[in-house]
């Protein structure tokens, strides 16, 4: 009678390697979140609707993908006013330029001409876009 070979099971190093791969994969997926990050659930601003009736959008929050065009003004009490060019709205057509107000609460944000930002904006009472959150993609 011949003896049967005993099965050894999985090597002991397989489980730690599998756990490490799953942990790194989970970290990569959840840390990236696409280029929008936590702004991915915020609705994108429709510039045509904003231009036609900004007052009807008052109080709503939107996301814009913008490049800083120029500084329009600065007030210690109200904040800094910039004109921005929307990155994804001018596909083959004329560029879309909007005014945005960066409040003093975001004073640590260093904004310069030509920089690209993803912004969460709120349409204020006067129809002006007020930045709530901004970050570079």
N, C-alpha and C positions, 0 to 999 in steps of 0.2 A: 504494500500500500504506500502511495506517495503522499508526502505532506503538502498541505496547501499553504501557499504563501500568505502571510498575514498582511492585511492592508494597513498601511501606515496612517492614512488620513491626510489632512492638509499639513504642509510644513508650518512651523510655528511663526515664521516671519510673514506669512500671507495676510493675516488679520491686521497687524499694525500698518502694513503698507496700504491695504485697502482703506482703512480708516483715514490715513493721511491723504490719499488721493481724493476721497470723498470730501474731506474737510477743505482742501485747497480748491476743489471745484466749486463747492458751495460759497466759499469766500469770494472767488473770482466772479461768480454770477451775481451775487448780491451786492458786492461793492461797486461794480460798474454801473449797472442800472441803465445802460445806454448813455448817450451823450447828455440827455436831459436830466438824468438822475431822479431826484424827487420832484422835478417839474413835469415829469412825463404824464401825470394825471391831470394837469392843468390845461384847459382848452386853449388852442392857439388863436390869437387875435386875427380877425378878418379885417384887413385894412380898408377894403371897399365899404364895409358896413360901418367902420369907425369914421371914415370920411363923410359918409352920407348922413349919419345920425349918431354922433358921439354922445349926445345927451341921453339917448335911449339905452346906452350901455353903462350908465353911471352905476357905481357900486359893484360891478362885476370884475372878476379877476381873470387875467389872461396870461399866456406865455408868449414872449417874442424872442426871436433869434436875431440879434441886431449887432451892427457894427457902429461904433461911435463916429459920428460925422463931424460935429463941432460943438464947442461950448457956447451956449447962448446967454448965460447969466449966472450969477452967484449971489445968494443972500444968506446971511448967517442964520436968520430965523426960519426961512422957508426951504432952503436947500439949493442944489445946483440944477440948472436947466440945460439939457443937452438935446441936440437933434441926432437921431439915429436912423440908419438905413437898414431896412429889414432884409435879411440875407435870403430867405426862401420865398419872398413874395414877388421878386422882380425876375421872373423866368422869361427872358427874352423881351420884356417890356421895359417901361420906364421904372427907375428905382423908386421905392416907396420910402418916403422920409417922414418920420413922426417925431413930435416933441416928447421927451420924458423928463420927469422931475425926480431927482435923487434927493430924498429928504435928509436932514441933518443926522438922523439916526443911523444912516449908512455912511457916515463921514469917514470911516476908516477905509472905504473903497477908493482905490486909486484908479481914476478913470482918465484915459488919454485918447486922443484922436487915433482912429484906426484899429482900436482894440475890439475884439469880438466877445460878446456877452450873451448868455441866456438869462433872460430877465422874467421875473414874475411881476406883472404890473396890475394896478387897480385903476379903473377909470374913475377919476374924482368927480366932485360935484360940478366943476366947471368943464368937464370933459377932458381934462388933462390927464395923461398917463403918469401915475405915481409909482415908482419902483418900490416893491416890497422886498424883493430878493434878487440878487444878481451874482452870477459866477461865470468864470471863463470855462468854455467847454474843454 
